[in-house]
Amino acid sequence: MPIDFSVEPEFQADLDWIDQFVREEVEPIEAIFPNGHLAFDKTFEPAQKLVRPLQQKVKDRGLWALHLPPHLGGMGLGNVKLALVNEILGRTVWAPSVFGCQAPDSGNAEIIAHYGTPEQKEKYLQPLLDGKITSTYAMTEPQGGADPKVFTTKAVRDGDHWVISGQKWFASHANYAEFLVTMAITDPDAPPYQRMSMFIVPKDTPGLRIIRNVGFVTEKAATHGYLSFDDVRVPADHMLGPQGGAFVVAQVRLGGGRIHHAMRTIGEARRALDMMCERALSRVTQGERLARKQMVQERIADSWIELEQFRLLVLRTAWLIDKHKNYKTVRGDISAIKAIMPKVLHDIASRALHLHGSLGISEEMPFAGLVMQSFHMGLADGPVEVHKVTLAREVLSRYRATEDLFPSYHLPEVRARAIEKYRAALEHIDEQV
C-alpha cells in the first residue's frame, strides 16, 4: 500500500477554508483574550459571545468535532486528514474549542462514548460534544507523577457506591469542569496494570475539593487542579469499563490524544517559524537585513528542516493508524513523535525568540510561552523518557542477538561468508582482492 498524504479536491477546499477561517476569525480572539484557559470557562460571556457564532459557522460547514466517528456527529475522517486539520488549529489555543475538538474534552468524550451508559451519554457526553460544558482528566498524583504503579488514590465498594479517597495532581481546567474522569485503585492485590478502574465523578459530589489551582509560569491564571477526594461516593454505574480495566480504558484516549498533541504542535511551531522569517526579512542591523546573515539563514534552514521532518513523521504515524486501525500496533511510532515533539517546538521557538532580541523575551511576543509549552509537551501524556524507552524496546524487538564471538557484521566474517556463497563463480579469485 503506497503512502499518500494527498486529499480529494473537496476536502482540500475545506482545509483552505479552515486555514483562512483560523487566521482571520479565530486568531484575533487570542489577541483579545490571550489567556487560553478562558476557552474552557463556558460561563465567561465576553469570550463566549465571540466563540459561539464561530462555532455555529464551523457546524454549518460540517466541520464540527472532526475527531469523532459519524455516529457521534463527526465525519470519521481518519488520522491523516485529522492531522492536516489539526496542524492548522494548532496555530492558536482558541481554535480547538471553536472546532469542538479541545483536549481533554475530546479524549473524555471518546471514553464515555465507548464505556458510558445511555444515561451518562445523555447527561455528560452530549453537552460535551455540543461544546456546552468542560471536563477534566484526573490521573496523575503529587507523589507519583504519571507512574501509575505508585498511585495511592483508592476506591472501595460500599453497597451500590464506590468510595474514592486520595489526591490527584495537575487536573487541567478542573475549576471549570462539570465532571472528572479519574483513576483509582480498586484491586490492590491484582497485577500492577489490573489494579485500577476508571470513574466519572460529578463536580458537585461531596468530598471532592480543589486544594489549590496550579499554573504555568507564563500563564495569567492558575487552572490545573490539585484535587482531594475525601470519601467521595459515586454510584457503581459511574465506573467506566470493567473493574480493573483502567489502563485499557485509558488507551482509548491516550493513543489518539498523543498524536493529536503532535498534530497541533506542528501548527504552533510553524507559526513561530513564520514570525522568525518575517522578522529576518524586516529587521536591519549592521547595514543589512537579518535575512542576509548566514547564522540567521542557518537557524531558519534548521527550523524548516526539523519542522518538515517532524511533520512527515506525524503524517506517517497517522497513516499507519489508519492502515492498522489499532493504536497498539503503532505504539512505537506514537512514542517517537511524542519524544521528539518537545524538542522541535523548543528549538524553533527559542530561535524565534532570540532573533527578536529583547522584544522576543517580552510579554508582547508569544515565544516565552511557546518555550514553556515545549516543556509541558515533554510531560503531558507521559514524559519523554518513558516514550523513548517504549520506542527503544519496539526497535530492539525487531533484531536478534548473535551467539558468535564476533558481531555478525564483523568484516572478516562477512567477507568469508560472501566468498563461500559465490565460491563456484570465484574459483580463481585472487586472495589479495
VOGULUM-329899 format. One record per residue (C-alpha): residue in three letters; x, y, z. Coordinates in pm, whole numbers, padded with zeros to 5 digits, always signed. Layout:
<rs>
ALAXYZ;...
</rs>
This chain:
<rs>
MET+00000+00000+00000;PRO+00165+00330-00107;ILE+00187+00615+00139;ASP-00014+00908+00007;PHE-00092+01225+00201;SER-00290+01392-00077;VAL-00663+01456-00030;GLU-00964+01495-00254;PRO-01027+01842-00402;GLU-01341+01876-00189;PHE-01150+01820+00134;GLN-00866+02044+00019;ALA-01128+02315-00018;ASP-01227+02251+00344;LEU-00861+02277+00451;ASP-00826+02606+00267;TRP-01143+02735+00435;ILE-01018+02623+00779;ASP-00682+02791+00727;GLN-00837+03123+00626;PHE-01103+03100+00897;VAL-00848+03034+01174;ARG-00618+03315+01062;GLU-00890+03575+01006;GLU-01159+03486+01261;VAL-01005+03279+01542;GLU-00655+03418+01589;PRO-00797+03766+01668;ILE-00975+03614+01970;GLU-00638+03517+02112;ALA-00523+03876+02065;ILE-00818+03995+02277;PHE-00814+03708+02527;PRO-00458+03570+02535;ASN-00546+03358+02837;GLY-00617+03027+02669;HIS-00780+02886+02981;LEU-01081+03108+02915;ALA-01170+02876+02627;PHE-01270+02624+02894;ASP-01476+02866+03101;LYS-01819+02835+02939;THR-01957+03099+03178;PHE-01720+03376+03064;GLU-01964+03563+02843;PRO-01728+03818+02681;ALA-01535+03537+02514;GLN-01837+03313+02455;LYS-02009+03593+02263;LEU-01725+03574+02014;VAL-01680+03197+02016;ARG-02039+03075+01980;PRO-02106+03242+01641;LEU-01778+03098+01510;GLN-01872+02754+01640;GLN-02200+02781+01451;LYS-02014+02866+01130;VAL-01799+02558+01179;LYS-02109+02344+01236;ASP-02280+02491+00930;ARG-01975+02397+00726;GLY-01995+02040+00864;LEU-01654+02061+01030;TRP-01754+02034+01396;ALA-01583+01770+01617;LEU-01392+01618+01327;HIS-01213+01371+01555;LEU-01539+01184+01620;PRO-01691+00896+01421;PRO-02007+00970+01221;HIS-02244+00814+01477;LEU-02128+01076+01729;GLY-02163+01368+01491;GLY-01815+01367+01337;MET-01701+01293+00983;GLY-01491+00984+01050;LEU-01202+01150+00872;GLY-00920+00918+00962;ASN-00598+01036+01118;VAL-00419+01165+00808;LYS-00694+01415+00731;LEU-00728+01492+01100;ALA-00355+01571+01110;LEU-00392+01813+00821;VAL-00675+01987+01007;ASN-00507+01993+01347;GLU-00182+02138+01220;ILE-00391+02442+01124;LEU-00586+02450+01451;GLY-00259+02437+01644;ARG-00184+02796+01544;THR-00398+02929+01829;VAL-00521+02795+02164;TRP-00877+02902+02077;ALA-00914+02704+01754;PRO-00974+02357+01906;SER-01261+02498+02113;VAL-01409+02673+01809;PHE-01395+02342+01619;GLY-01517+02124+01908;CYS-01204+01912+01949;GLN-01024+02059+02251;ALA-00835+01843+02498;PRO-00907+01697+02747;ASP-01274+01704+02645;SER-01211+01521+02318;GLY-01046+01225+02490;ASN-01301+01210+02771;ALA-01578+01210+02512;GLU-01423+00907+02344;ILE-01408+00722+02675;ILE-01774+00790+02760;ALA-01878+00707+02404;HIS-01713+00366+02440;TYR-01798+00282+02801;GLY-02071+00515+02927;THR-02431+00416+02995;PRO-02714+00572+02791;GLU-02792+00798+03086;GLN-02429+00911+03116;LYS-02411+00980+02745;GLU-02719+01199+02770;LYS-02602+01382+03084;TYR-02230+01420+03011;LEU-02139+01319+02658;GLN-02389+01516+02454;PRO-02330+01850+02631;LEU-01957+01785+02595;LEU-01992+01719+02223;ASP-02206+02030+02188;GLY-01935+02241+02349;LYS-02161+02346+02636;ILE-01958+02204+02925;THR-01596+02131+03017;SER-01445+01817+03169;THR-01110+01719+03316;TYR-00892+01409+03329;ALA-00760+01339+03679;MET-00490+01074+03657;THR-00153+01194+03787;GLU-00077+01220+04158;PRO+00151+01451+04357;GLN+00371+01173+04496;GLY+00391+00964+04181;GLY+00354+01191+03882;ALA+00248+00984+03583;ASP+00370+00648+03718;PRO+00051+00453+03790;LYS+00238+00179+03973;VAL+00285+00414+04267;PHE-00061+00574+04271;THR-00237+00564+04607;THR-00586+00700+04533;LYS-00823+00414+04603;ALA-01189+00328+04557;VAL-01364+00086+04794;ARG-01702-00073+04716;ASP-01975+00013+04963;GLY-02310-00129+04857;ASP-02417+00033+04533;HIS-02145+00301+04553;TRP-01768+00331+04525;VAL-01595+00550+04786;ILE-01287+00728+04648;SER-01009+00859+04872;GLY-00679+01019+04776;GLN-00529+01310+04585;LYS-00483+01396+04218;TRP-00245+01647+04069;PHE-00249+01884+03770;ALA-00602+01806+03655;SER-00621+02071+03384;HIS-00921+02306+03397;ALA-01078+02119+03688;ASN-01210+02451+03819;TYR-01429+02481+03507;ALA-01524+02114+03475;GLU-01873+01971+03518;PHE-01723+01627+03579;LEU-01392+01445+03615;VAL-01273+01120+03463;THR-01038+00971+03722;MET-00842+00655+03801;ALA-00839+00482+04138;ILE-00713+00152+04280;THR-00996-00098+04316;ASP-00798-00424+04318;PRO-00480-00364+04523;ASP-00368-00728+04510;ALA-00404-00766+04133;PRO-00110-00740+03889;PRO+00006-00376+03854;TYR-00182-00298+03535;GLN-00505-00456+03655;ARG-00537-00278+03989;MET-00712+00038+03877;SER-01055+00135+03749;MET-01189+00446+03579;PHE-01476+00657+03712;ILE-01694+00954+03625;VAL-01704+01192+03921;PRO-01953+01483+03901;LYS-01803+01814+04015;ASP-02053+01871+04296;THR-02000+01531+04462;PRO-01949+01582+04838;GLY-01588+01532+04944;LEU-01437+01645+04614;ARG-01248+01970+04653;ILE-00973+02169+04489;ILE-00685+02212+04735;ARG-00542+02477+04504;ASN-00507+02562+04138;VAL-00158+02544+03990;GLY-00040+02740+03686;PHE+00248+02765+03441;VAL+00499+03043+03487;THR+00375+03211+03169;GLU+00003+03165+03233;LYS-00211+03453+03350;ALA-00424+03229+03571;ALA-00379+02900+03754;THR-00616+02635+03621;HIS-00453+02297+03688;GLY-00620+02142+03988;TYR-00456+01984+04290;LEU-00755+01774+04399;SER-00857+01598+04718;PHE-01102+01307+04724;ASP-01227+01279+05082;ASP-01453+00972+05084;VAL-01616+01076+04758;ARG-01914+00848+04690;VAL-02004+00776+04329;PRO-02271+00532+04205;ALA-02144+00192+04098;ASP-02262+00254+03742;HIS-02019+00550+03719;MET-01734+00307+03664;LEU-01619+00330+03302;GLY-01526-00006+03161;PRO-01465-00321+03364;GLN-01330-00327+03717;GLY-00951-00327+03699;GLY-00962-00213+03336;ALA-00849+00148+03370;PHE-00540+00101+03155;VAL-00740-00043+02869;VAL-00991+00241+02902;ALA-00712+00499+02917;GLN-00569+00384+02586;VAL-00894+00488+02418;ARG-00797+00849+02488;LEU-00418+00841+02523;GLY-00328+00686+02189;GLY-00530+00940+01996;GLY-00453+01221+02240;ARG-00078+01183+02196;ILE-00085+01211+01821;HIS-00340+01495+01836;HIS-00092+01688+02054;ALA+00173+01631+01790;MET-00055+01745+01511;ARG-00131+02072+01687;THR+00235+02123+01779;ILE+00311+02143+01406;GLY+00088+02450+01391;GLU+00250+02609+01696;ALA+00599+02558+01558;ARG+00505+02676+01209;ARG+00360+02997+01349;ALA+00691+03062+01529;LEU+00879+02993+01205;ASP+00651+03232+01017;MET+00731+03504+01269;MET+01102+03429+01250;CYS+01103+03465+00872;GLU+00909+03792+00875;ARG+01148+03933+01135;ALA+01454+03826+00936;LEU+01322+03996+00623;SER+01219+04314+00806;ARG+01492+04390+01059;VAL+01805+04580+00953;THR+02121+04573+01165;GLN+02486+04640+01089;GLY+02390+04770+00747;GLU+02193+04471+00619;ARG+01880+04273+00684;LEU+01894+03981+00924;ALA+01793+03755+00638;ARG+02129+03824+00472;LYS+02332+03699+00767;GLN+02449+03341+00738;MET+02390+03247+01103;VAL+02030+03366+01072;GLN+01993+03173+00747;GLU+02126+02862+00920;ARG+01869+02894+01201;ILE+01585+02937+00953;ALA+01706+02641+00748;ASP+01744+02420+01056;SER+01397+02518+01176;TRP+01233+02441+00841;ILE+01411+02106+00811;GLU+01325+02000+01167;LEU+00962+02104+01128;GLU+00916+01921+00798;GLN+01086+01607+00932;PHE+00857+01612+01233;ARG+00550+01679+01018;LEU+00628+01386+00789;LEU+00680+01157+01090;VAL+00343+01265+01231;LEU+00168+01212+00896;ARG+00332+00871+00852;THR+00219+00769+01201;ALA-00132+00892+01125;TRP-00128+00687+00804;LEU-00018+00376+00996;ILE-00302+00422+01246;ASP-00549+00448+00959;LYS-00397+00139+00799;HIS-00389-00086+01107;LYS-00689+00059+01298;ASN-00502-00022+01617;TYR-00303+00221+01834;LYS-00114-00064+01998;THR+00028-00176+01664;VAL+00194+00163+01616;ARG+00275+00243+01977;GLY+00645+00278+01892;ASP+00569+00531+01620;ILE+00342+00727+01853;SER+00616+00726+02117;ALA+00862+00853+01857;ILE+00657+01161+01771;LYS+00579+01220+02138;ALA+00950+01205+02223;ILE+01073+01442+01951;MET+00779+01685+01969;PRO+00902+01895+02268;LYS+01248+01945+02116;VAL+01111+02059+01780;LEU+00885+02318+01943;HIS+01151+02426+02192;ASP+01425+02474+01933;ILE+01216+02663+01679;ALA+01053+02884+01943;SER+01389+02954+02106;ARG+01544+03059+01775;ALA+01247+03284+01702;LEU+01274+03436+02049;HIS+01646+03504+02008;LEU+01603+03654+01663;HIS+01358+03910+01805;GLY+01605+04031+02067;SER+01464+04189+02382;LEU+01121+04204+02216;GLY+01133+03825+02191;ILE+01158+03771+02566;SER+00890+04025+02645;GLU+00527+03952+02720;GLU+00444+04133+02396;MET+00552+03825+02198;PRO+00442+03460+02235;PHE+00783+03295+02230;ALA+00846+03260+02604;GLY+00507+03092+02634;LEU+00592+02854+02348;VAL+00923+02763+02510;MET+00741+02680+02835;GLN+00478+02493+02637;SER+00754+02273+02496;PHE+00838+02160+02849;HIS+00469+02089+02910;MET+00465+01878+02592;GLY+00759+01684+02733;LEU+00547+01580+03032;ALA+00185+01558+02915;ASP+00058+01207+02837;GLY+00380+01057+02970;PRO+00731+01207+02995;VAL+00974+01195+02705;GLU+01194+00940+02882;VAL+00911+00687+02904;HIS+00834+00722+02535;LYS+01199+00678+02441;VAL+01210+00356+02643;THR+00894+00235+02468;LEU+01038+00320+02127;ALA+01374+00158+02204;ARG+01203-00164+02312;GLU+00993-00167+01995;VAL+01301-00113+01778;LEU+01511-00374+01961;SER+01231-00631+01930;ARG+01295-00636+01553;TYR+01652-00759+01600;ARG+01816-01065+01746;ALA+02144-01123+01925;THR+02432-01331+01790;GLU+02587-01616+01986;ASP+02918-01584+01799;LEU+03231-01428+01944;PHE+03237-01150+01688;PRO+02940-00948+01556;SER+02753-01076+01251;TYR+02873-00766+01067;HIS+03244-00826+01154;LEU+03414-00755+00820;PRO+03641-01063+00805;GLU+03342-01285+00880;VAL+03125-01102+00625;ARG+03394-01148+00358;ALA+03436-01516+00440;ARG+03061-01577+00407;ALA+03050-01387+00079;ILE+03336-01590-00070;GLU+03169-01910+00043;LYS+02839-01801-00114;TYR+02997-01731-00453;ARG+03278-01988-00436;ALA+03190-02158-00764;ALA+03183-01832-00958;LEU+03500-01709-00790;GLU+03702-02031-00814;HIS+04011-01847-00935;ILE+03974-01539-00717;ASP+04296-01369-00620;GLU+04330-01389-00242;GLN+04452-01029-00246;VAL+04122-00895-00386;
</rs>
